Amino acid sequence: MKPHTTTTLIDELTQAVGAAHVLTGNAIPLQSCTDWFQTHTHVPLALVRPGTPVEVAQVMTICHRHGQPVTPQGGLTGLVAGAVPAENDIALSLARLNGIEEIDTAACTLTVLAGTPLQTAQDAARAAGLLLAVDLGARGSCQVGGNIATNAGGNRVIRYGMFRDQVLGLEAVLADGTVVCGLNKMLKNNAGYDLRQLFIGSEGTLGIVTRAVLRLHPQPQSCNTAWCTLPDYDTVVRFLRHAQRTLSGTLSAFEVMWPDFHELATTRIPGLRSPVNAHGLQVLIEMEGGEAGRDMAMFSNMLEAALEQGWLRDAAIAQSLKERESFWRLRDAVSEFPLMWAPYCGYDVSLPISSLGRFVDELQRALRDTFPHCEHVHFGHVGDSNLHVGVHIRPGHGVFPEDRIDACVYGIVRRYGGSISAEHGIGEHKKAYLSHSRTPQELALMRTIKHAMDPKNILNRGKVLA
Ligand SMILES: Cc1cc2nc3c(=O)[nH]c(=O)nc-3n(C[C@H](O)[C@H](O)[C@H](O)COP(=O)(O)OP(=O)(O)OC[C@H]3O[C@@H](n4cnc5c(N)ncnc54)[C@H](O)[C@@H]3O)c2cc1C
């Protein structure tokens, strides 16, 4: 772009949102130039911070006229470098679009601006006696718009579904600045194409989400949690189906940790202790219900029946909130792995539940055979067919072979008919492998949709589709 054109562009953007909200050069914070792991860093042409959906539309109208690429940015907690701008991009921050617009307790909906942190929206729902059901570790920083753009998952998907299942309606700004407003509050609405689905999970490549109507649920009145050890994966699946059957729709988490995870977390992370003594696959199981006394009895009966079947080697029920938190702290040790194990590759894949156990066995063998100095961990939201894998190579064994580890993991995912992304999206990191999980016809349709909605290819250029 010629210098005078850049000056005109910045002048126009400044007029639209005010000089205080168009930052350039050193004024741009590092966080807006990089991803969560700081693996990709580029200083954009400018960081623009509109304060209203109307200003977002004005920014897009200007950028469209100039053919100027734009990278939408939410809370910057994404794990696939989807919000990292290229050097000539405008980074468009949604952070000032922050606020709850309405809670409708009769319709059980919350209308929110896209830049609102997830935790703020959760707190507002709770204050109204309702539940915004999706929850993830980044809740304090990630934004509702980012959650929608990535179709975030988290720990309660088995009960409430992904973020997609919480979005009843939304408003989005298209690449040319057109505002598409569909703030629907109804669970049923089959009036033509379901346009909100174009924006959910499209990682800022088809439009910028500015507002959303989210579905709320009744607040649970009870929570029961246990940590169990099981001998093998087939028994884990039997236990999962038993829990789903006997807990009548109240099962809210079913987290599985393979022995490699349990060993690493309990021996190398200070302050973490296992609630059980047995070896095997570890399961953190939780139910949330509506009546404390009845729910506790139902939960204990479910565990007793599993013990009688010989499925559990050991089990510990959390007797207090503190104990429940200590169980979850052990499961959430995952956030320590990349720090303690750098360099580290983390994977977020999904497989049919029926083949997930065989997949882990084969992957562990392949990793050990191909990278004799590697260490690995396997864990995941198995009830949602989601597996996370972490791989580290012990120091002193040459350059970290990230590309070869990617090829090994994704090659096996492809053979098992799995997905290279269960919940984090594709962004920059995974686009080279998208064809492992999508057919050529699916990819062609994605390109057709992208071209129809963004013919100048200015929205999050180069992300998702290679
Ligand atoms: C500690 C930690 C725990 C996590 N746990 C989970 C988990 O359990 N489950 C899970 O799914 N993810 C998890 N994540 C990943 C991350 O939090 C989610 O992907 C989150 O939804 C991203 O939201 P964000 O606002 O930070 O988006 P960003 O990182 O800013 O952006 C993510 C993508 O969305 C686009 N985008 C952002 N806002 C908008 C908008 N308003 N309109 C259009 N496009 C937009 C960006 O361009 C980018 O492509 C975790 C991350 C961390 C750091």
The ligand as a Gaussian input file, in Angstrom:
#p B3LYP/6-31G(d) Opt

LIG

0 1
 C       -6.114000     -21.160000      30.121000
 C       -6.938000     -21.416000      28.882000
 C       -7.929000     -22.377000      28.921000
 C       -8.710000     -22.615000      27.777000
 N       -9.673000     -23.573000      27.829000
 C      -10.445000     -23.797000      26.748000
 C      -11.470000     -24.797000      26.786000
 O      -11.651000     -25.504000      27.771000
 N      -12.246000     -24.943000      25.688000
 C      -12.065000     -24.175000      24.556000
 O      -12.812000     -24.349000      23.583000
 N      -11.082000     -23.247000      24.493000
 C      -10.274000     -23.043000      25.549000
 N       -9.277000     -22.101000      25.474000
 C       -9.067000     -21.345000      24.235000
 C       -9.739000     -19.940000      24.220000
 O       -9.994000     -19.465000      25.497000
 C      -11.044000     -19.978000      23.422000
 O      -10.744000     -20.288000      22.078000
 C      -11.826000     -18.652000      23.478000
 O      -13.123000     -18.902000      22.962000
 C      -11.198000     -17.521000      22.673000
 O      -11.858000     -16.304000      22.989000
 P      -11.090000     -14.896000      22.897000
 O      -12.077000     -13.836000      23.193000
 O       -9.869000     -14.917000      23.721000
 O      -10.745000     -14.861000      21.341000
 P       -9.378000     -14.452000      20.604000
 O       -8.262000     -15.331000      21.054000
 O       -9.155000     -13.010000      20.703000
 O       -9.770000     -14.830000      19.096000
 C      -10.005000     -16.147000      18.707000
 C      -10.526000     -16.153000      17.246000
 O      -11.801000     -15.550000      17.188000
 C      -11.784000     -14.377000      16.353000
 N      -12.623000     -13.387000      17.048000
 C      -12.495000     -12.920000      18.316000
 N      -13.516000     -12.103000      18.615000
 C      -14.314000     -12.055000      17.518000
 C      -15.537000     -11.398000      17.202000
 N      -16.167000     -10.620000      18.084000
 N      -16.073000     -11.594000      15.966000
 C      -15.457000     -12.392000      15.059000
 N      -14.297000     -13.022000      15.298000
 C      -13.739000     -12.862000      16.515000
 C      -10.319000     -14.006000      16.205000
 O      -10.073000     -13.376000      14.969000
 C       -9.661000     -15.380000      16.291000
 O       -9.708000     -16.012000      15.038000
 C       -8.465000     -21.872000      26.591000
 C       -7.460000     -20.903000      26.565000
 C       -6.695000     -20.678000      27.683000
 C       -5.630000     -19.624000      27.609000

